Amino acid sequence: MSIKKPDAIYPNAPLTQPSPLKGFIADPSLKGSSFDELLRNRGIRFFHKKATPCPNVNSLDDNNHDPDCPHCDGSGILFYQEKELIGLFISNSVEKLFEVQGVWEVGTAVCSFPTIYEDGTQADFNTFDQLTCPDFEIRLWELKEFEPSSDNQQRLRYPIANIDSMSSVDAAGNLKFFEKETDFNLVDGNIEWVSGKEPPYDSVNEIGEVLSISYYANPVYNVLQHMHELRVTQQLIDGSPSKQAIRLPQQVLVKRDFLVNSSEKLNT
C-alpha cells in the first residue's frame, strides 16, 4: 500500500500574489516537481526494497532471533516490495572492512531521491531499507570453501555478474585456476560447477578446498537514517492564491551493504 500524499491547504500569506509595485519579490515557491526532474536528468537507477524486522523470534521478552533463519538468512531483516526509482549520490566517504573471508567496501554516502517511484506512487525510506544499483558493477573478492550442494551451485555474498578470477591451491601445493564454461558456469548469480570439475571436498572433516574468487557484482546499500525526517514545503496551487503542502525530494545516509547474504532468500 503506497503512502498518502500530503493535500493540506494553507491560508494565504503576504506576497502570495505578485505585487504590482516594482522592487517587491513575488512569492518564491519551491517547485518539488522541478527537483524531481533534476534528479531524473542527472541521477541513476536504483531498486528500492523496504525493510521490516523478521518475526522469527522465540519471544519478545528476549528478542532471540534464529541465527539460521531461512526467511531472512539470519540478518534479522525482511525485504519486500521492490520498486525502481532514480537517485543521485550527493557525497561519498569510503572505508574498508577487512575480514578473513574478504574485503568489503562499507563507505557511507548521502543520496537524494525523488518524491515518487517510476510507477508514480509515493516514495518513502526508512532505516535498513535496501538500495541496489542495477546498471553498475564493482569488483569484490572472497575466500570461500567449496560446499557441495544438491544443485551443484556455489553461492557468494552477492549475486555474481561476472567472475574475474577464481583459483585454489591443490593438495600438492600447486596453484590452479578455474575457467568459465570449462570448470563452471554462472546461473542466476551463482557458480554452477561442471560435473566432474568440482574442487575436492573432505566429507569426513566436512572441509572443502578454499577458493579465492574475484568477481563483479551490483553495489548494494542499506539506509542508515534520513538527513531530514520530514522534508516538506508549501507550493502555490495553479490558478489560485492558495498554497498546498507538498513533499520535497528526500536525502538519506546510506552504507554499503555487508550484512545480508543470499538475495534469493529475501522476500520480494
N, C-alpha and C positions, 0 to 999 in steps of 0.2 A: 504494500500500500504506500503510495507516494505522500510526501509531506504536503500539508496545505499551504498554499501561497498566501502571503500577507495581503489583506484587502482593506485595512482600516483607512477611513477618510479623515483627514486632518483639517482643522479650521484654517481660514485664510490668515496670512501673516502680512506685515508691512512689506511693500515692494513685491508682493506676489505677482502683480501685473506690471508690465513695463511702464516706467514713469514717463510722462510727456516732457519732463524737464531734462535738459542735457546735463551730463555730468553724474547722473544717478545710475547706479548699476542695477540692471534688471535682475530678477530672481535667478541666482546661479544654481539651478537644479542639476544634480548629478544624474547622469543617464546610465543606469545599470546596464542597459542593453548595449551601450557603447563599450563598456568594459568587457562584456561578454564577447562582443565582436572582435575586440583587440586580442583577446586570448585565443579565439578561434583562428585568427590570422597569423599568430606568432607561436602558438602552442603546439604540443604533440599529443598523440592519442594515449589515453590510459584506460585500463579496465579496472573498475572500482568494485570491490566486494565489501559489503557491510559485515561487521563483526558483532558477535554476541557470545557471552560466556557459555562454555559447554556444560550441560546439565548432568553429565555423567559423574556425579559425586555421591559418596556414601551418605553424607549428612551435611546440612548447612551448619551444624554445630562445629564441625572440624574442617569443613570445606576440603575434604580429602578427595582429590581428583584421581581417577585411574591413570597411572603413568603409561599404561599400554592401551589407552583408549583408541578404539578403531574409528571413532567418529571424527575426532579432531587430531589424530596422530600424536596424542599426548601433549599437545600445546596448550590445551585448556580453552581454545578459541574456535568457534564455528564460524564459517563464512557463508554468506548467502546473497542472492540477488545481484549477480554480476551485471554491470551496465557500463557502457562506453561514454567517455567524455573527453574534452580537450583541456589540457592544463599546461602550465608554464612553470619551469624552475626559476625562482627568483634569486636564490643564493644556494651555495653548496659548501659543505665542510666535510672533508674526507678523513676518516680514521680507519685503522685496520685492526681486526681482531685475529690474532694468531692462535690457532688450535692445532692439536696433534693431527686432526683429520684434514686440515686445510686452512686457507686464509680467507676470511670473509670481510668484504668491504662494508662497514657499518656506519658510514658517514651520514650526517644529518643534512637536510636541505629544507628550504621553505618553498612551497608550491602554491600557486594561485589557481583556483578552479572557478568556472562559471557557475551561475545560479541554476542551470538546468543541464540535464544529460542530453545526449544526442537525440534521444527519442522525445524530448520536450518536457519530460517530467522533472519535478523539482529535485535538485541535488543537495545532499547534506552529508556531513562527515562526522565521525566520532572516533574515539581512541581505539587503536588496534585495527581499524579498517585497513584493507589491503589494496595497494595500487600496483598494477603491473604495466610496464611499457612494452607493448607488443611489437613495435616497429624497430626496436634497437636491441642489440645484444652486447653482453660484456663477457670477458674471459675469466673463468674461475678455475681452481684446481682442488682436487680432493684426493686423499689417500683412503682407499676403500678395500675391504676384504671381499673376495669373491664369495657370493652367497647363492648356492643352488636353490632353484625355485621350480614350481610346477610349470610355469610358463617360460622357463629358461631366460628370464629377464633380470637385469640388474638395474636398480633404481638409485639415482643420486639425489642430493638435497634439492635440486631444482630440475624441472623438465629440460632435457638437453635439446639444444637447437643444432649443435654440431660438435664433434669431438676433434680437437686439435692434435692431441697425442695421448696414447694410453700404453703404459709399459709396466713390466714387473721384473723381478729377479727370480730365476728358477732355482731348483734345489742344488744345481751345480754352481750357482753364483753368477750365472750369465744373465746379462740384461737382454730382454726381448721386448719387441714392440708388437702391438696388435693392430691389424689393418681392417678398416671398414670394408664390408662386403666379402672379406676373406675370413675373418675371425668373428665378426659381429656385424649387426645392422642396427639402425635406430628405428624404434617403433613407438609411437605415441610418447616421445620424450624420454624413452628408456633404452638401455642397451639390451639387445636380444642376441644371445650368443648363437653362432652357427653350431649345429650339432657336431660334437667331437672336437670343437675348438675351445671349449671352456677351460679356464685355468684350473689347476689341481685343487682338490678340497680334501682335508683330513677329517673324515667323518667320525673318527674316534675322539679326537680332541675338539671337533667342530670348529676348525680353523681353516679359512680359505687363503689362497695366495693373495698377497697385498698388491693392489693395483694403484698406480699413480696416474690420475686422469686429469688432463687439461681440456676444458670444454667451454662452449659458449652457451649462454642462457639469457633469457629476458630478465632485466633487473626488476626486482620486487621490493616495494617499500611498504612500511607499516606507519600508519598515522599515530603520532605521539600526542599532539594536542593542537587545539585551534590557536591561531595567533589573535583572533578576535572571536569571543564566544558567540556574539550575535552581531553580524555586520549588516546594518540596515540604514536607510535614509528615507527622506521624503522626495517625491517627484511630482511635478505638475501634471495633471490629467489633461490630455489633449482637448482643446476647445473649452476648457473650464478653468476658473481661477483656483479651484480646489486642488489639494495635494493628496497623494496616496502613498502609503508605506510600501516600500519595495526592498528586496534583499539585494545586496551587492556581492560581487564575486568573493569567494572565501579563500583565506590563506591558512594553510596548515603546515605544521612542522612534521616532517616525515624522516624515517630512518630506514636504511637498507635492511631488508629482512634477513635474519639469520637464525630465527627460532623455529620456523614452521617447515616441515618436510612434506614430501609426497602429496602434491596438489590434487591427485586423483581421489584422495580420501576425503577431501573437503566438500561440504555440501554447497552446491551452487543453485 
